Amino acid sequence: MSWNLFGKKKLHVLAASRNDAVRQALAERHDDGSAVRHVIHFAYPDTDTNLSMRTQIMADLKARGFEVRDAAADNGVVFEHHRAVAADDFDDFTDDLEAWFREGGWKYDGWECAVISRRN
């Protein structure tokens, strides 16, 4: 399995759309997504996937600086880090995650983050 995070520039129409939905929820709470914050990502194996890849996936994520743990269900993984979610490079980042997981027979299931209100 190759790791393509921070690789070549990609069109991020699908990721941007999904990410925009989360960013809209942040905006409704007076958060523009520009501040660095705790971000939690989720991924799960496809139903017919060999779970032996799970150990390697977790090791690869840890090697790239994520805090990694078991998901509560479905043999998934939860991985966390700190970053801003507003910039276009975040859409590229989630596109890369989605492609990397798909390559290994897994599904990147999205992210959630802390709200940092900028309300005065």
C-alpha positions as CSV (number, residue, x, y, z in Angstrom):
1,M,0.0,0.0,0.0
2,S,1.5,3.4,-0.9
3,W,0.9,6.5,1.1
4,N,-0.2,9.5,-1.0
5,L,-0.9,12.1,1.6
6,F,0.5,15.5,0.6
7,G,1.2,14.1,-2.8
8,K,0.2,15.6,-6.1
9,K,-2.5,18.2,-6.4
10,K,-6.0,16.7,-7.0
11,L,-9.4,17.9,-7.7
12,H,-11.3,17.9,-4.4
13,V,-14.9,18.4,-5.5
14,L,-16.3,15.5,-3.4
15,A,-14.2,16.1,-0.3
16,A,-14.8,19.8,-0.5
17,S,-18.6,19.2,-0.6
18,R,-18.5,16.9,2.4
19,N,-16.0,19.1,4.3
20,D,-18.1,22.2,3.5
21,A,-21.1,20.6,5.2
22,V,-19.0,20.3,8.4
23,R,-17.6,23.8,8.0
24,Q,-21.1,25.2,7.6
25,A,-22.0,23.6,10.9
26,L,-19.0,25.3,12.4
27,A,-19.9,28.6,10.8
28,E,-23.3,28.4,12.4
29,R,-21.4,28.4,15.7
30,H,-19.3,31.4,14.7
31,D,-16.2,29.3,13.8
32,D,-14.5,29.8,10.4
33,G,-12.3,26.8,10.7
34,S,-9.1,28.7,10.4
35,A,-7.8,28.1,14.0
36,V,-5.8,24.9,14.7
37,R,-8.0,22.5,16.6
38,H,-8.4,18.9,17.6
39,V,-9.6,16.9,14.5
40,I,-10.8,13.3,14.7
41,H,-11.0,11.1,11.6
42,F,-12.8,7.7,11.2
43,A,-12.2,4.7,8.8
44,Y,-13.7,1.3,8.6
45,P,-12.9,-1.8,6.5
46,D,-15.2,-2.8,3.7
47,T,-17.3,-5.8,4.7
48,D,-15.2,-8.3,2.6
49,T,-11.8,-6.8,3.5
50,N,-9.1,-8.9,5.1
51,L,-8.6,-7.4,8.5
52,S,-4.9,-8.2,8.5
53,M,-4.4,-4.8,6.9
54,R,-5.7,-3.1,10.0
55,T,-2.5,-3.5,12.0
56,Q,-0.4,-2.0,9.1
57,I,-2.9,0.8,8.6
58,M,-2.7,1.7,12.3
59,A,1.1,1.6,12.2
60,D,1.3,3.8,9.1
61,L,-1.0,6.4,10.7
62,K,1.0,6.4,13.9
63,A,4.2,6.8,11.9
64,R,2.7,9.9,10.3
65,G,2.0,11.5,13.6
66,F,-1.6,10.6,14.3
67,E,-2.8,9.4,17.6
68,V,-4.6,6.1,16.7
69,R,-7.1,4.0,18.6
70,D,-9.7,1.4,17.9
71,A,-13.2,2.6,16.8
72,A,-16.1,1.6,19.0
73,A,-17.6,-0.6,16.3
74,D,-17.0,-2.4,13.1
75,N,-13.3,-3.0,13.4
76,G,-12.6,0.6,12.5
77,V,-9.9,3.0,13.5
78,V,-10.0,6.5,14.9
79,F,-7.1,8.8,14.3
80,E,-6.5,12.3,15.6
81,H,-4.3,15.3,15.2
82,H,-4.4,19.1,15.4
83,R,-4.8,21.4,12.4
84,A,-7.1,24.0,10.8
85,V,-9.9,22.7,8.6
86,A,-10.7,25.8,6.5
87,A,-8.0,25.8,3.9
88,D,-8.1,24.1,0.5
89,D,-5.2,21.9,1.6
90,F,-7.5,20.3,4.1
91,D,-9.7,19.2,1.2
92,D,-6.7,17.8,-0.6
93,F,-5.7,16.1,2.7
94,T,-9.1,14.3,3.1
95,D,-9.1,13.4,-0.6
96,D,-5.7,11.7,0.0
97,L,-7.0,9.9,3.0
98,E,-10.0,8.7,1.2
99,A,-7.9,7.4,-1.7
100,W,-5.3,5.8,0.6
101,F,-8.0,3.9,2.6
102,R,-9.8,2.8,-0.6
103,E,-6.6,1.4,-2.0
104,G,-6.4,-0.9,1.1
105,G,-10.1,-1.9,0.9
106,W,-11.2,0.5,3.6
107,K,-13.6,3.4,3.7
108,Y,-12.6,6.8,5.1
109,D,-15.8,7.9,7.0
110,G,-15.0,11.5,7.5
111,W,-14.0,13.8,10.4
112,E,-15.3,15.9,13.3
113,C,-13.6,18.6,15.2
114,A,-13.7,20.9,18.2
115,V,-15.6,24.2,17.7
116,I,-13.6,27.3,18.3
117,S,-16.0,30.2,18.4
118,R,-14.8,33.6,17.3
119,R,-17.9,35.4,18.5
120,N,-17.3,38.7,20.1
